[in-house]
Amino acid sequence: MKQLFIRPLWPLMLLAIFVVLSLVASWFSLQLWQQQQHTAYLHQLSRHAALLAMHPLREQNSQALSQTLQALQQHSVLPLQAMAVYDKNQQLFAATEGSEEVLSNYSPLPSATQPVVLADGMLLFSVPVWADVQQQGRHDLPVPAISSEQLGHLLLVAGPSAAVPLWLMLPMLLLVLLAALLLYGWQQKKQQKRARQQLLLSQQLQQGCVADVQGHDFALLIDAWQQQQQRHQQQLRSVGRDAELRLQQQEQQHAHTAENLLQLQQSYQQLKLHSQSCDQQLKFWLELCHRSDSLSAVDLRSKIQALQLLSELHAADFALQPDHLWLPDWLAQQAPLWFSDNKLPEQFVFDEDPQAYQFKMNIDTRLLSVLCHIFSSYCQQAAAGQDILFSYRLCEVPQKQLKLTFKYAGAGFSARWRQLLLAQPDSELTLDDVEAEVARRLLQELHGSISLNSLEDLGTQLDILLPVSWQKTSQSKLCQSILVLDERPCRLPLLKQSLAAIGEQVHSVATLAALPEAVQLRLVDLVIVLLPESSASLHQDAAKLSALAERYQLLFFASDKARQLWQPLLASRLLPVPILLSHVSHALQHPNELGNQQLLVVDDNLTNLKYVQAMLSGGGLRIDIAMTGQDAIKMASNNRYQLILMDIQLPDLAGTEVTKRIRQLRHHQHTTILAFTAHALPDEIASFRLAGMDDVLIKPLDTRKIAHILTKLSPADEIR
């Protein structure tokens, strides 16, 4: 068998393999060519049949068409299964015998540029039948005319083409095998002759018959000896490579064994720690079962949730799941869940970072919420009803971090909690230590740190630092001026600092009596009112607030006690305290339809003003009117309008000049201003736009123009 692979026979073997592969490739090519020809013949036959069906289908002669199709199927050498013609209503018009049974398995196709290969190997052709055709080329089939109507379509079902028999290639294969055998025999004979010559020459050299040695035979002997030496050297090199390879394999096995031992040792340590953790958790669950009768429902649920989370943190497949987080929304959604009744206690005061309003963070939100839940519950118990300040800040030094702070005046953290959070416990954990242990593990998973500062007279401050990453968003401030009414002066500075995230200017008043005057003194986009829990003149104050709510955008916040007092007297919705950035931002981004939209109409004709006022009053708009340019400028300076209808011809100033002056006001640089005129030429429209007007509205008003005005109104939250 080795003689088949010696060096002189390699070309012969490669030649034989190449010929065999060529024969196989030729067979497959022939098979593919036959299939293509089969498809082409079927496609041409279907087109011919469509041409033959044109006149019978146009004359509604189904019998003649059926006979024609039957004749085509009988005289065709192709494996036709069924031929049928459908009219333009997808109804069967004519078909060959037995076609109904075949076509019942297929849905007719109105048109198809390529044949459809079905699951059972059948080919389905669908060719349209046109009313008029035209001849393009001498040897080409007619094509439909440009304005031709489709009368229907022809459906042809044909079987697959027969495979090319493999035995057709056997003669060629036998010839190739015969040629290979002849070449092999010739090569063997040549090698035997060379071996005899080498043996004879070797015997003559040993006998000293040098005279009989010819140059050619001597060269052959030298070549044979060199080839033998080369084979010997190749064997030596092969043995050396094998020895080196075995040595490398042994070294790799030793290294792999050492690595396996190290992995086994690490796995053993992990299993040991996991076993200890399981034993500890089992002890916790057993202790919880024994103490379940003495615990309240809230404490029992809290212990169960803590034990479940502790088991999850000790799991081998536990991994962080970071998510995009916008801090104001996260605080508004998650803070109520920190407490048993899913409601924020009124003792909590929130100090939100105005810089965080423009950033989104990446952090595991679930673990962050659980961590805040544990510390807020502890602080609530330790504060004993006193105020608790919770704040968050984004810090960039020494790295990007989220700083959470709990601050209250009350008892500090117990020595046991300090030991569990800041150092390793010196004794075995008990069921009372579960919350502190969960907090410690959460800080480890989030790679955070904690600091505790307690003074007897000043209170306790807990700082949590968590490394995070954040991306700046395109969030901009929603309004320019905010007015806050809060009768508690101690919380007002914190609230003003937080609201600076969504307002350019934040002003405040301390009493409800000063609110109307403060609103009139400055342009205000939003008024936030924290309703008091008692009022000496309740009905009068409610009437004042209702009147202001009709003119300005007001947000009311109230405690549970204040809600019971004010809700029957105010038509507006009362939001729960505390005041959070997310609540204010959401209210600005979702204003009540058109309830806070202000419109200024400038026209020197009183009849036009009253007509416009009557036409637009049904939409809930607040409409101001001005008859001169100076009045319009004065009213625009003291109010914030969402849309201004500007007459062009005014008694004192031109409407374009009034528009230019209004555009110089900061709060009206983006207000929609429409030119309100009876006629406008293209050159005039261009001058209106240069003056700062957004569009032109032709008098008089109708339903379509009113709808156009309402689409131009910008909601209050789009003030920039």
Secondary structure, 3 states (H helix, E strand, C coil): CHHHHCHHHHHHHHHHHHHHHHHHHHHHHHHHHHHHHHHHHHHHHHHHHHHHCHHHHHHCCHHHHHHHHHHHHHHCCCCEEEEEEEECCCCEEEECCCHHHHHCCCCCCCCCCCCEECCCCCEEEEEEEECCEECCCCCCCCEECCCCCEEEEEEEEECCCCCCCHHHHHHHHHHHHHHHHHHHHHHHHHHHHHHHHHHHHHHHHHHCCHHHCCHHHHHHHHHHHHHHHHHHHHHHHHHHHHHHHHHHHHHHHHHHHHHHHHHHHHHHHHHHHHHHHHHHHHHHHHHHHHHCCCCCHHHHHHHHHHHHHHHHHHCCCCCCCCEEECHHHHHHHHHHHHCCCCCCCCCEEEECCHHHHHEEEEECHHHHHHHHHHHHHHHHHHHCCCCEEEEEEEECCCCCEEEEEEEECCCCCCHHHHHHHHCCCCCCCCHHHHHHHHHHHHHHHCCCEEEEEEECCCEEEEEEEEECEEEECCCCCCEEEEEEECCCCCCHHHHHHHHCCCEEEEEEECCCCCHHHHHHHCCCCEEEEECCCCCCCHHHHHHHHHHHHHHCCEEEEECHHHHHHHCCCCCCCEEECCCCHHHHHHHHHCCCCCCCCEEEEECCCHHHHHHHHHHHHHHCCEEEEECCHHHHHHHHHHCCCCEEEEECECCCCEHHHHHHHHHCCHHHCCCEEEEEECCCCHHHHHHHHHHCCCEEEECCCCHHHHHHHHHHCCCHHHCC
